[in-house]
């Protein structure tokens, strides 16, 4: 018997979206729950989604041993955003 339950909406794989950062289109693959959290964070910060991703990318590229952009977004969402 498991002590945990599956997510209410089931498990979901990544969804790829194209976002323009600094004039260049890039594809990012995130699970739907992360896309929702990222959209909520953009709204909370009063930024378009692409602008928030660009800011996260700028922080990422100056980090020692920078991760890929999708990993940086996930880390930022868990490390910075308040949890309800």
Sine and cosine of phi, psi and omega as CSV:
sin_phi,cos_phi,sin_psi,cos_psi,sin_omega,cos_omega
0.00,0.00,0.76,-0.64,-0.05,-1.00
-1.00,0.08,0.55,-0.84,0.04,-1.00
-1.00,-0.04,-0.12,0.99,0.02,-1.00
-0.85,-0.52,0.26,-0.96,0.00,-1.00
-0.86,-0.51,0.39,-0.92,0.10,-1.00
-0.92,0.38,0.41,-0.91,0.06,-1.00
-0.84,0.55,0.55,-0.84,-0.05,-1.00
-0.82,0.58,-0.60,0.80,-0.02,-1.00
-0.99,-0.16,0.24,0.97,0.01,-1.00
0.99,0.13,0.05,-1.00,0.04,-1.00
-1.00,0.05,0.57,-0.82,-0.02,-1.00
-0.66,-0.75,0.66,-0.75,0.05,-1.00
-0.99,0.14,0.06,-1.00,-0.04,-1.00
-0.92,0.39,0.49,-0.87,0.07,-1.00
-0.89,-0.46,0.78,-0.62,-0.02,-1.00
-1.00,-0.02,0.74,-0.67,0.09,-1.00
-0.76,-0.65,0.46,-0.89,0.07,-1.00
-0.98,-0.19,0.76,-0.65,0.00,-1.00
-0.75,-0.66,0.60,-0.80,0.04,-1.00
-1.00,-0.08,0.83,-0.55,0.04,-1.00
-0.83,-0.55,0.85,-0.53,0.01,-1.00
0.78,0.63,0.65,0.76,0.06,-1.00
0.99,0.14,0.04,1.00,-0.01,-1.00
-0.88,-0.47,0.75,-0.66,0.05,-1.00
-0.97,0.24,0.69,-0.72,0.07,-1.00
-0.67,-0.74,0.53,-0.85,0.03,-1.00
-0.99,-0.16,0.69,-0.72,0.02,-1.00
-0.79,-0.61,0.74,-0.67,0.05,-1.00
-0.94,-0.33,0.89,-0.46,0.04,-1.00
-0.69,-0.73,0.48,-0.88,0.10,-0.99
-0.93,0.38,0.48,-0.88,-0.04,-1.00
-0.79,0.62,-0.61,0.79,0.00,-1.00
-0.89,0.47,-0.57,0.82,0.03,-1.00
-0.96,0.27,-0.60,0.80,0.08,-1.00
-0.87,0.49,-0.69,0.72,0.01,-1.00
-0.89,0.46,-0.71,0.70,0.01,-1.00
-0.89,0.46,-0.63,0.78,0.01,-1.00
-0.92,0.39,-0.67,0.74,0.05,-1.00
-0.89,0.46,-0.67,0.74,0.04,-1.00
-0.89,0.46,-0.66,0.75,0.01,-1.00
-0.91,0.42,-0.65,0.76,0.03,-1.00
-0.87,0.49,-0.70,0.71,0.03,-1.00
-0.88,0.47,-0.72,0.70,-0.01,-1.00
-0.88,0.47,-0.54,0.84,0.01,-1.00
-1.00,-0.02,0.00,1.00,0.01,-1.00
0.91,0.41,0.57,0.82,-0.03,-1.00
-0.85,-0.53,0.51,-0.86,0.21,-0.98
-0.91,0.42,0.44,-0.90,-0.02,-1.00
-0.81,0.58,-0.70,0.71,-0.03,-1.00
-0.90,0.44,-0.57,0.82,0.02,-1.00
-0.93,0.36,-0.65,0.76,0.04,-1.00
-0.90,0.43,-0.70,0.71,0.02,-1.00
-0.88,0.47,-0.63,0.77,0.03,-1.00
-0.89,0.46,-0.63,0.77,0.03,-1.00
-0.92,0.39,-0.67,0.74,0.06,-1.00
-0.89,0.45,-0.66,0.75,0.01,-1.00
-0.89,0.46,-0.66,0.75,0.01,-1.00
-0.89,0.46,-0.64,0.77,0.06,-1.00
-0.92,0.40,-0.64,0.77,-0.04,-1.00
-0.89,0.45,-0.72,0.69,-0.15,-0.99
-0.95,0.32,-0.31,0.95,0.06,-1.00
-1.00,-0.08,-0.06,1.00,0.02,-1.00
-0.96,0.27,0.52,-0.86,0.11,-0.99
-0.90,0.44,0.72,-0.69,0.00,-1.00
0.76,0.65,0.89,0.45,-0.09,-1.00
-0.88,0.47,0.67,-0.74,0.07,-1.00
-0.98,0.21,0.06,-1.00,0.11,-0.99
-0.94,0.35,0.26,-0.97,-0.12,-0.99
-0.89,0.46,-0.67,0.75,0.00,-1.00
-0.88,0.48,-0.67,0.74,0.03,-1.00
-0.91,0.42,-0.64,0.76,0.03,-1.00
-0.89,0.46,-0.65,0.76,0.02,-1.00
-0.90,0.44,-0.73,0.68,0.01,-1.00
-0.87,0.50,-0.71,0.71,0.01,-1.00
-0.89,0.46,-0.68,0.73,0.01,-1.00
-0.88,0.47,-0.69,0.72,0.00,-1.00
-0.88,0.47,-0.64,0.77,-0.01,-1.00
-0.99,0.17,-0.49,0.87,-0.09,-1.00
-1.00,0.00,-0.39,0.92,-0.14,-0.99
-0.92,-0.40,-0.63,0.77,-0.13,-0.99
-0.97,0.26,0.70,-0.72,0.08,-1.00
-0.91,0.41,0.57,-0.82,0.03,-1.00
-0.96,-0.26,0.75,-0.66,-0.06,-1.00
-0.97,0.25,0.00,0.00,0.00,0.00
